[in-house]
Amino acid sequence: MSQTRDYAIGGEPTRLDTNQMRPTHIDLEAQSPISPAHDTDIKFATSPTESVRFRKVARSNTAKTYRPEQRGQEWRPGQEPGIDVSGPGGVGSQPHLSQIYEQCDITVVDFSPEDMKMHHLGNSTLRPFLKDPRPAWANCRWISVNGLSWDVVELLGKDKNLHRLAIEDLMNPRNRTKADWYSDHTYMVLPLQKLIHFHSDSDCDSDCSDGDDSKGSWPDDPPEKSKRRKKKRRLWPFYRRKETEKRKQQSQKPRDTSAEMLDPIEGLVNTPMSSTTKGSLGQTRTLQRYHGGPNEERIVFMEKHSALASKGLAVGVEQVSIFLSSDNTVISFFESSAEDIESPLIRRLNTPETILRRCSDASMITQAIIDAIIDLAIPVATAYQDAIGDLELNVLTEADVSHTTSLYVLTSEIVQFRGNISPIINLVNTLRDHKSEPITTPGLTGRPSKFTSSSVTISPMTQVYLGDVEDHCILITDGVDQMRRAADNMIDLIFNTHSSRQNESMKQLTLVTILFLPLTFLTGYFGMNFARFDGVTLNSDAYFWKIAIPVVFVTSIYLMRDMIRYFVVKKLQRRGIVKTRKARKVKEAKLKRR
């Protein structure tokens, strides 16, 4: 007999009869026979924990992971959900988290309607800063973390008592857009999409060389190739311009630079930290890499043939996590694009007349962050509109099957782009419809909790301004839907155009066949070896044409009778329509004169 306590209920210890418990998944025939003299051994062997130890060991063919070399793929089936930062070492059953380290840029803004102070911190200075309490004058605090490092997450998780499930979602780089409500804080996660430039330190040299390629050969060209190019330029001046444009287009394509700047482990691309400036390089996943899966060859191909690649642009995607605490504190985690969000918001907080400064509401800071994320997606939609406009001109002027590849890649990117924007509408509606309802989610320690109301409040002002964010999302999704339909229509137009061309070719071949079919018959007839052929011996070659022309005419009219009938009927119908329109115009003119 053993004792056990049901900690989920908090009751008294109960007796557990191990003799009556017999798990159904244990093979009893595989157990070794035991003599009746050892009664205590029998009871011990049939316990549910010890009997499993004596099970026959068998090799399993279950593949529990697939390419677990990227961050976020350390999960195993049956693993304890969540990450407990209060465990031994702060990592619990996932010791690999301690290896996730990078130098983070942490910005802390304390503000009230009367004053605003900003602090710039790092990984080492965050701990002493959190030991000091928030100033009494500060009504609201915003902590913005640029970068994902476990030591920073652990400190903030312990300081704000963040839920273990939220910590797990924060460390996982791929989550669905959602909002999780806990007793004293709310966790929100959504993707940030922005337009990025592909460039490296050698871009200036390549740009400069493009400007001087008329004076000599390009670097990396062998002498023989350089001589051939010079000879071609002397012979054909237009070839020189064509080669220059081709060289510039190839230099703008990201297939060379992205290969240099690709991190093979994380699948990240070195891009500017800010989407508006060309500063230091950060780590950003492109749209194809964010949704591409483990197939690296497919990702490289899609990036090479992207509609924005010829412009030297791409779409960067990263995950943004936001914690809204009940003590009027907001904690935001960015992978590399915190500057794009912080700069406009700090300018607004630095101005006493702005709404953010006057209300000093943490939920309004959350709304401002989400609104800024949506604003960064607007240039992406505009770039795709420009790209699909160029493709539409190419398709309308010269429809070629090769355009279908670009249209397919563009459609794939548009679908992924819309798939990141559309769930944000549900997130916004969740925040707008939130009420302080009873919840029973346990806290960080896992202890049982009573029915309590969530102390996280979304202010009425925030609910009003979240409607503006929803409008922006709907406008973007509607525009993306139109672009997707236009791309599908262009693909149909290309194939319809090619089918029409083939039909015209078949029509021409049919006409030629109809014309030459009777001539071929007559030629074969007059070319036969008759012993006596008066039509040939008594007449000249004009006799052949006297017979051939009427035969060809009659045969053509007979074989093309349906086509001729359709042409005549269409002409008559068209003439009747024109006469009816003229009569109506004359009648309207007479009525006006009256």
Helices and strands as residue ranges (DSSP letters): E 2-4, E 14-16, G 28-30, H 39-45, H 50-53, G 88-90, G 95-99, E 105-111, E 116-121, H 123-131, E 140-146, H 150-160, H 164-171, E 178-181, E 185-197, H 203-211, H 223-235, H 237-252, H 254-261, E 262-263, E 268-272, E 281-286, H 287-291, H 296-304, G 309-311, E 313-325, E 329-334, H 338-349, H 355-359, H 362-397, H 403-432, E 438-439, E 452-453, H 460-526, H 534-537, H 542-559, H 561-593
